[in-house]
Amino acid sequence: MSARTDPSTRKVVPIAAADGGEGERYQSLYEAQKKIYPRSVSGRFVNWRWVFVWLTQIVFYGLPWVQWGERQAVLFDLAARRFYLFGYVLYPQDFIYLTGLLVISALSLFLFTAVAGRLWCGFACPQTVYTEIFLWIERRVEGDRNARIRLDGDAFSLEKLVKKWFKHLLWAGFALWTGFTFVGYFTPITELGLELVQTRMGSWEVFWVLFYGLATYGNAGWMREQVCKYMCPYARFQSAMFDKDTLIVSYDVARGEPRGPRGRSDDLAAKGLGACIDCELCVQVCPTGIDIRQGLQYECIGCAGCIDVCDSVMDKMRYPRGLIRFTTQNAQVQGLTRRQIWRRALRPRVLVYAVILGALTLAVGISLALRTPLKVDVVRDRASLARIVAGGQIENVYRLQIMNATEQPQSYRITAEGLPGLAVASQAEFGVEAAQSRWVAVRLQVPDAASTPGSYPIRFRIAAVDDGAVVTEKSVFLLPRP
């Protein structure tokens, strides 16, 4: 036995000669990546997947163009630090709602995964959706699986050059449109479109259009299944949410084995064969290139394409459908009926996820519905903590940031309480434009003999003159020593 140093890893790799004697032979430590050519398929699950493709893309590409009054319905204005969601105007102080939304999304993912595996990955994940769109473009230009394999294997020709460049041109155009739409959620999309036509887009806007477009082009056009298999963390920790009562795409080993080719009229019992004819179409339609007949694998994204193609084969062979189907491990072992499968789906883990998700969704919804459309921040004037002014009054100066979270201009009246004789000595009523904020200076005064020196808690009360919204904010009033 001899050894050599692998030049790619600098590791010594023991090797042996092919004839069993001493010798050296280079052996790679890495498996060559084979390109996957998913075959087109039709069926009920494929139709559902395209329903979700259309729904998600109509929402994504159409939402920035929806107007709400005189503004964009959904706009995250980072420069002004305001987020518009239809009738709501949110400020950075409303970050708790974003936190609640993220937690709700995570719990929804946990719930769906515990019940039915990777439904999100197979039907609604952006990586799956855009890969499906890019594959559709590829099939339209280059043909189905066999035609694409043949085209890639052919020598260079004008036909190959035209098809390849045209496909990538369509990919790039779609990716740039996606990047433009993404930026349209942060810059009003009508303004962004006008800037694009006039070639005066800002540098950051150009950067993010290109960055998001390049990410879409690379992930959906080139990396595809590698994102799901190697980059996405969900594929790695999904097993923590799976159990033997989770619905997964499964191959019925008892019914399908032993597999092998046969004629439609052949007697399976006489030949000793199962229902699987070993056509490998389930492997050819898989977007991640796995063989579902080898059991549950983390690469399976639950798209159910193998179910559709296997059902079509069973129909042609006049066998019952369901050789590959959505079922659970317990159902296969114990022979459970469909009703028993769904009854076992309501197990403690699922119920806990559902109760927490429902309670959190209800809490966030009620909080958002009862949210006061007025935000106030109080800042003491550190340049003058306390001073004695004319008339023997002790005065403290504050700066209030009043944020109008409504779609109409508002007037606000400021009062204060907490000390005997405490009064607002400056202007007490201010106007703030719709969805704007304003800093105002407020002077509070008390009589010199109102109390002993020290720091006293007080409360500012800011009330909207028109709609009755009221906010109370705490602060302190300083009484200096004589």
C-alpha angles and dihedrals in degrees: 000000000000135000140214138190115257105228093210096053103019088230125133110243119196112226139172134211119258092244092055094254130108116294146110129265127170114242123184119225092208130073114235112247110241119207114243119223106193113208119230115250138178131214145105096293092048089051091051090049091055090048088059091044090056095043096049094044095046088054095044098045097033103043097073090057094054112105126212109196106309097340142058111284095226115030132148102204101192094174092057092034092233129125119202118204107174104284095000128087112197128192131199087267087066091064088120089075091057089050090051091049092052092048091049090051092050093048091047089053091049091049095049091045094050091051104037111004122236099356090140091054095047100044115016111018110119090231091055094042096050093042088055091050093047091047090051090054090047093051091048092053104033103022133240127319101293093044091051092048091049093047092051090048095049122096120257112292140156091255091053092047093050095046095046095047093044091051092050091045090056091045092051093047092050091046092051090048087053091050091048091051091049092054088047088071090063101034118040101267095221090055090044091052092050090049090050093051091047092044093234103115116148120257094247092049091051090048095053094044089053094040095050092041091051091048091052092046093048099042099042099031104038114010099037109142092019089070090055095042103040112011107038111085092202091074089058102049099034090094088069088065097042125090134163092277095056115113109242137163102269139179115223101233095181092056100035103046136124091036127199145131120285142153123269092249097044119122107243094199092052092050094041093234134141127224095272110096091193093238091146092217088131088062094045095054095045111109091209095044099238129142107237089197088074091067136249113350130179090232091066108104095189096243090143094218088134090056092055095047093044091050089052090052091048089052091053092048090045091238124137115271123245104070084130113027147138106279141127132258091242091051091055094047098041099032095237122186123238091258091052091049093055092043090056089048088074092071126145096269093053093045092051091050091047095048094047092045093049093047093048093046090049092048094050091046094050092045091051092047093050094041114132109237091223131083126188132185120191121207124179118230101247092191090069115023096175136344142174114242135185116306094034094281125149111222134198122188124215137179117220125195107207115194119195107209095183132092094240133066111263138198118217130198119209124209133164136207139176104091132061110264094008110159141164107253097183132058107313102192127061136174124224125192122238113290091355136117130221135193114221132182116230126190119202122194137189130180114271092244095046095112146332119292117278144080118306129189116241136175130225115212115201114186130183110235095212111034100026098239111158131193126184120201128186126229139146134255118213122215109194125218116258 
